[in-house]
Amino acid sequence: MRLITIKVIGMSTIKSFACVFVSILFGVTLAASVSAKPYKGGEIYSKQTYHYGRYEMRMQVAKGSGVLSTFFTYKNGSEQPGVFWEEIDIEIFGKNNATQWQSNVIIGTNRPTTKTEGHHTMPYSLGDGYHTYVLEWTPNYIAWFVDGVEYRRINGGQFVTGLTSAQDMRFNLWAANIVEWVGAWDDSILPVYQFVNYIEYKPWIAATNSFGTGWRDDFNSFDTNRWGKADWTFGENRADFDPNNVVVKNGTLVLALTREGQTGYSGTPPVDNGSSPAPSVFIEAESFNEVGGDVTVANGVVGYIDAGEWFKYWNVNIPQTGTYRVEYKVASAINTAQFTLDRNGVGLGTISVPNTGDWGTYWVIYHDIYFAAGAQNLAIYANSGGFNIDWLKLTRIY
């Protein structure tokens, strides 16, 4: 037995609380004599707090069922009873070859808290190389990007306006004991590592409605004025956070998840060659912000689309100027369905929907369209009805 410090918070469905402490009691920090956990993770936290801004980092995450690699912002003291919780998350799962991640906002005085979760699946592993993650937090919206592609945006509402406090920044690597969330645990995968090339912060400047000049940490050394190393745990974590599992080497921050007695990192961090998959944008058809007509949304599909009906997606971020292959997953049992991809009332391209044989049989169709970079409002306009659509995807081809 040995004495370790545990932070405890109010009981909640922790699955989104990626990253903070433990949910068993109501709100104190206490020392308890408990057995040390058999696994050790790594976490760093900023010693200063930050508010609205653009947070960019480049990471290669850990693979393995049961494992989470994260970046998040957190209002210190949120775990205390009666305190309004404030948190924004990027959580990358190690399961399924590290192809899935979550975007979360957590707020509220009540326990359990109020939260919104976005679930995202990538067409490639986030653990096979470095990828650029961006969190934009402003008074009007919160948006998440990977490799220049916007995957989620919250415009206004309680999850934006409820975040009023400055928060600290945290990276951590840990193993959750919530199997239905992170997958089954197999400690034969250990050790695993999360590699961070850099983090850059730019504050939001209200006067110019833009992001200003901030700072960047390339992790050429561990800046003890900027960062601290965690030495706590929480109930849903199979591991204790151990400062020995935070290492800076070759210009890379390394967070380790190891067995007890095997902490640290003696290897060579993978080199970041700066390459990323072709820029793309993926949109679930049912995520439209505006609709004209009486379409039906069921089982993640937009259907019963009649001629003249339309649905619009606001602020779709086109990451780079160029020609994009625009793909649509569609179904139709007739031969005459057709729609146009529209931008701000101007048609960009019209495409016919083939008879796929059944309303539940989906094919992927595509056409190529030139886009300028930047946020734009896109819409699907039905020239003639009789089709269902599951999703659309834009991938830059040249």
matplotlib code that plots the C-alpha trace (Angstrom):
import matplotlib.pyplot as plt

x = [0.0, 1.1, -0.3, -1.4, -3.6, -6.9, -9.3, -12.9, -15.9, -19.7, -21.1, -21.8, -21.8, -18.1, -17.8, -17.2, -15.1, -12.1, -9.8, -10.3, -10.6, -12.9, -16.6, -17.4, -18.1, -19.1, -16.3, -13.2, -9.6, -8.3, -5.5, -6.4, -4.4, -5.0, -3.1, -1.1, -2.6, -0.7, -0.5, 0.9, -0.2, 1.0, -0.6, 0.6, -1.4, -0.8, 0.0, -1.8, -5.4, -6.6, -9.9, -11.2, -8.6, -7.3, -5.5, -3.5, -1.4, 0.2, 0.1, 0.6, -1.7, -1.5, -3.2, -4.8, -8.2, -9.0, -6.6, -7.4, -5.1, -6.5, -6.2, -8.7, -9.4, -10.7, -11.9, -10.0, -12.3, -15.2, -15.3, -16.3, -20.0, -22.1, -19.4, -20.4, -18.4, -16.6, -14.6, -13.9, -12.4, -10.6, -10.5, -8.9, -9.7, -6.9, -9.5, -10.3, -6.8, -7.2, -9.7, -12.3, -12.5, -14.9, -15.5, -17.2, -18.3, -19.3, -21.0, -23.4, -23.8, -25.9, -24.3, -24.5, -23.4, -24.8, -22.8, -22.7, -20.6, -19.6, -18.5, -16.2, -14.7, -11.6, -10.8, -7.3, -5.5, -4.6, -1.9, 0.2, 1.6, 1.2, -2.0, -2.9, -5.8, -7.3, -9.9, -11.4, -13.2, -14.8, -17.8, -19.9, -18.9, -16.7, -15.2, -13.0, -10.6, -8.3, -5.8, -7.5, -10.9, -13.7, -15.5, -17.9, -19.1, -21.5, -22.9, -24.2, -26.5, -25.8, -22.6, -21.0, -22.4, -22.0, -18.3, -17.4, -14.2, -10.6, -9.4, -6.1, -4.8, -4.2, -2.8, -3.1, -2.8, -4.8, -6.7, -10.4, -12.2, -15.5, -15.3, -18.5, -16.9, -13.2, -13.1, -11.8, -8.5, -5.5, -2.3, -0.1, -0.2, 1.9, 3.9, 2.1, 2.8, 1.3, 3.7, 3.1, 5.3, 4.0, 1.1, 0.3, -2.2, -3.6, -6.0, -9.3, -9.3, -12.8, -12.0, -10.9, -13.1, -10.0, -7.2, -4.2, -0.5, 0.1, 2.8, 4.0, 5.8, 7.9, 8.9, 12.6, 12.6, 10.0, 9.1, 8.3, 7.1, 4.4, 3.6, 3.2, 3.1, 0.1, 0.5, -3.1, -5.7, -9.4, -11.9, -12.5, -8.7, -6.9, -3.7, -2.1, -0.6, 3.1, 5.5, 8.0, 5.7, 6.1, 9.3, 10.6, 13.0, 14.1, 11.7, 8.7, 6.5, 6.1, 3.3, 3.6, 1.2, 3.1, 3.1, 4.2, 7.9, 8.5, 7.8, 9.6, 10.6, 14.0, 13.1, 13.3, 10.2, 8.8, 9.8, 7.0, 7.4, 4.6, 2.5, -1.2, -4.0, -5.6, -7.9, -11.5, -14.8, -17.3, -20.9, -23.7, -26.7, -29.0, -26.8, -28.3, -28.8, -31.7, -34.4, -37.0, -39.7, -40.9, -38.0, -37.8, -34.8, -34.7, -31.8, -29.2, -30.7, -32.5, -35.4, -38.8, -37.2, -39.6, -38.8, -38.0, -37.0, -33.6, -31.4, -28.5, -25.2, -23.8, -20.1, -18.7, -14.9, -13.1, -9.5, -7.7, -8.5, -8.7, -10.9, -12.8, -14.4, -17.8, -19.3, -22.8, -24.2, -27.7, -30.6, -33.5, -36.0, -36.8, -34.8, -35.5, -34.1, -31.7, -30.2, -27.9, -25.1, -25.7, -23.6, -25.4, -28.1, -25.7, -25.6, -22.2, -23.1, -26.1, -26.0, -28.5, -29.3, -29.4, -32.0, -30.1, -32.8, -34.4, -34.9, -32.5, -29.8, -27.1, -24.5, -21.8, -22.0, -19.8, -18.9, -15.9, -16.3, -13.8, -13.9, -12.1, -10.8, -12.9, -16.2, -19.3, -22.9, -23.7, -27.1, -28.6, -31.5, -33.8, -34.4, -36.6, -37.5, -37.4, -34.1, -32.5, -29.1, -26.9, -23.8, -21.7, -17.9, -15.6, -12.0, -9.4, -8.0, -5.8]
y = [0.0, 3.6, 7.0, 8.6, 11.6, 11.1, 13.8, 12.8, 14.4, 13.9, 10.7, 11.0, 9.0, 9.7, 8.4, 11.9, 13.1, 12.0, 13.5, 14.8, 13.0, 10.4, 10.2, 8.6, 11.2, 14.8, 17.1, 17.2, 16.5, 14.0, 11.7, 8.1, 5.0, 2.8, 0.2, 1.7, 0.8, -1.7, 0.7, 4.2, 6.9, 10.4, 13.8, 17.5, 20.6, 24.2, 26.4, 29.3, 29.4, 30.5, 31.6, 32.0, 31.1, 28.7, 25.6, 23.7, 20.6, 17.9, 14.4, 10.7, 8.8, 5.5, 2.4, -0.3, -1.2, 0.5, 3.4, 7.1, 9.9, 13.3, 17.1, 19.1, 22.4, 22.4, 25.0, 24.1, 23.3, 22.2, 18.9, 20.6, 20.4, 23.3, 24.6, 25.1, 22.6, 23.8, 21.5, 21.0, 17.7, 16.0, 12.3, 9.7, 6.1, 3.5, 0.8, -0.1, 0.9, 4.4, 5.4, 7.0, 10.1, 12.3, 16.0, 17.0, 20.0, 19.5, 22.1, 22.5, 22.8, 19.7, 16.2, 14.5, 17.4, 18.4, 17.3, 17.1, 14.4, 14.2, 10.8, 10.7, 7.9, 8.5, 6.6, 6.1, 5.4, 8.4, 6.2, 5.5, 9.1, 12.6, 14.6, 18.2, 18.8, 22.3, 23.5, 26.9, 28.4, 31.8, 33.7, 32.5, 29.0, 26.0, 24.0, 20.9, 20.2, 17.3, 17.9, 21.0, 19.4, 20.7, 17.8, 19.5, 23.1, 24.3, 27.7, 29.4, 27.8, 26.7, 24.8, 27.9, 30.6, 28.4, 28.4, 31.7, 30.9, 30.7, 27.0, 25.2, 23.0, 19.3, 16.3, 12.9, 9.2, 6.7, 3.5, 3.7, 0.8, 1.5, -1.4, -0.4, 3.0, 2.3, -1.4, -4.4, -4.1, -6.2, -5.2, -7.2, -4.0, -2.1, 0.1, 2.5, 6.2, 9.4, 11.8, 15.5, 17.5, 21.0, 23.0, 26.5, 28.9, 32.1, 34.3, 35.5, 39.2, 40.5, 43.9, 42.3, 39.2, 37.0, 35.1, 37.1, 36.3, 33.8, 31.3, 27.9, 25.2, 22.8, 20.8, 21.2, 21.0, 20.7, 24.2, 24.0, 27.6, 26.6, 23.0, 20.7, 16.9, 15.2, 12.8, 11.8, 9.3, 8.8, 6.0, 5.2, 5.2, 1.8, 3.8, 6.4, 9.4, 9.2, 12.2, 9.7, 8.9, 12.4, 12.7, 15.3, 13.9, 15.0, 17.9, 15.7, 15.4, 11.7, 10.5, 6.9, 4.2, 1.4, -1.1, -0.1, -0.3, 0.2, 3.9, 6.3, 6.3, 5.3, 4.9, 7.3, 9.3, 8.8, 11.6, 13.9, 14.2, 16.7, 14.6, 14.1, 12.5, 14.5, 17.2, 16.1, 17.1, 14.5, 15.6, 13.4, 14.2, 14.6, 17.2, 20.0, 23.4, 24.6, 22.9, 23.8, 21.3, 18.2, 15.8, 12.9, 12.0, 8.4, 6.0, 8.6, 9.1, 11.9, 10.5, 11.2, 14.1, 15.7, 18.0, 21.5, 20.5, 21.4, 21.2, 23.4, 23.0, 26.2, 27.1, 24.1, 24.7, 23.9, 23.4, 24.2, 25.7, 23.1, 20.5, 18.2, 14.8, 15.2, 11.8, 11.0, 7.8, 7.5, 5.1, 5.2, 2.9, 5.1, 6.3, 10.0, 11.4, 14.3, 17.0, 20.0, 20.9, 24.6, 27.3, 30.4, 30.0, 29.2, 25.7, 24.1, 20.8, 18.6, 14.8, 12.1, 9.4, 5.9, 3.3, 1.3, -1.4, -0.6, 2.3, 0.6, -0.2, 2.5, 3.3, 6.0, 8.5, 11.5, 14.5, 16.8, 20.5, 23.3, 25.1, 28.1, 27.6, 28.9, 28.5, 28.4, 27.4, 24.3, 22.9, 19.9, 21.0, 18.3, 19.0, 15.9, 13.8, 10.2, 9.5, 9.0, 10.3, 9.1, 11.3, 13.4, 13.7, 16.2, 15.1, 17.3, 15.5, 18.3]
z = [0.0, -0.6, -0.3, -3.6, -4.3, -6.0, -7.2, -7.1, -8.7, -8.8, -10.2, -13.9, -17.1, -17.5, -21.0, -22.2, -19.2, -21.1, -19.2, -15.9, -12.6, -10.9, -10.4, -7.1, -4.5, -4.5, -4.9, -2.8, -3.3, -0.7, 0.0, 0.4, 1.2, -1.8, -3.8, -6.6, -10.0, -12.1, -15.1, -15.5, -18.0, -18.8, -18.7, -18.9, -18.1, -18.7, -15.7, -17.3, -18.5, -21.9, -23.3, -26.9, -29.5, -32.0, -30.6, -33.1, -32.4, -34.5, -33.0, -33.7, -31.3, -29.6, -31.0, -29.0, -27.6, -24.3, -24.9, -25.3, -26.6, -25.9, -26.0, -24.0, -22.3, -18.7, -16.2, -13.0, -10.1, -12.4, -10.5, -7.3, -6.2, -7.3, -9.7, -13.3, -15.4, -18.5, -20.9, -24.6, -25.8, -28.6, -27.8, -30.1, -29.5, -29.9, -30.8, -34.4, -35.5, -34.1, -36.8, -34.5, -32.4, -30.4, -30.2, -26.9, -24.9, -21.3, -19.2, -16.3, -12.5, -12.1, -11.9, -14.3, -16.4, -19.8, -22.8, -26.5, -28.3, -31.9, -33.2, -36.2, -38.2, -40.4, -43.6, -42.3, -39.0, -36.8, -35.2, -38.4, -38.7, -37.5, -38.1, -37.5, -35.1, -34.6, -32.1, -32.8, -29.8, -30.3, -28.7, -31.6, -32.5, -31.6, -34.5, -34.8, -37.7, -38.7, -41.4, -42.6, -42.8, -40.6, -39.0, -36.6, -35.8, -33.1, -33.9, -30.8, -28.2, -24.7, -25.5, -26.9, -24.6, -21.5, -21.9, -20.2, -18.2, -19.1, -19.1, -18.9, -21.7, -21.2, -23.1, -21.7, -22.6, -20.4, -20.4, -19.6, -17.8, -19.8, -22.2, -24.1, -24.9, -25.6, -26.3, -24.4, -22.5, -23.4, -21.6, -24.0, -26.2, -23.6, -23.8, -26.2, -26.8, -27.9, -29.8, -30.0, -32.4, -31.4, -30.0, -31.1, -29.5, -31.1, -29.1, -30.5, -31.2, -30.9, -32.5, -35.7, -35.5, -36.1, -34.4, -33.4, -32.6, -29.8, -29.0, -30.2, -28.2, -30.4, -27.4, -27.9, -24.1, -21.4, -20.4, -16.6, -16.7, -19.1, -18.2, -15.2, -15.1, -13.5, -10.6, -9.9, -11.1, -11.3, -11.0, -14.7, -15.4, -15.2, -14.8, -12.4, -14.1, -13.5, -14.2, -15.5, -18.4, -19.7, -21.8, -24.3, -26.8, -30.3, -30.4, -29.5, -26.4, -25.6, -23.3, -22.3, -21.1, -19.4, -16.7, -13.2, -12.9, -16.6, -16.9, -19.2, -22.9, -24.3, -28.0, -30.9, -31.6, -35.2, -37.5, -38.7, -42.4, -42.7, -45.1, -44.6, -46.6, -49.4, -47.9, -47.7, -46.1, -45.0, -44.3, -42.9, -45.0, -42.0, -40.4, -42.5, -40.9, -43.0, -45.1, -47.7, -48.0, -46.1, -46.3, -43.8, -41.7, -40.4, -39.5, -40.5, -44.0, -45.7, -47.8, -49.3, -51.3, -53.8, -56.7, -55.5, -52.0, -50.6, -47.5, -46.7, -44.8, -43.3, -43.1, -44.8, -44.7, -47.9, -46.8, -50.0, -53.4, -56.1, -57.9, -55.6, -56.3, -54.7, -53.8, -52.7, -51.2, -52.7, -53.3, -55.7, -57.1, -60.2, -63.2, -63.2, -59.9, -60.2, -58.0, -58.0, -55.6, -54.9, -53.3, -52.1, -54.8, -57.6, -59.1, -59.1, -60.8, -61.5, -61.2, -62.0, -59.4, -61.0, -60.2, -57.5, -57.5, -54.1, -51.7, -49.3, -51.8, -51.9, -54.5, -54.5, -57.3, -58.0, -60.1, -60.0, -58.9, -58.5, -55.1, -53.6, -50.1, -47.2, -45.4, -47.7, -47.6, -49.7, -50.5, -52.2, -54.5, -55.9, -59.6, -59.7, -56.6, -55.7, -54.0, -50.6, -49.5, -46.7, -46.9, -49.2, -49.3, -51.0, -51.6, -53.4, -56.4, -57.9]

ax = plt.figure().add_subplot(projection="3d")
ax.plot(x, y, z, "-o")
ax.set_aspect("equal")
plt.show()
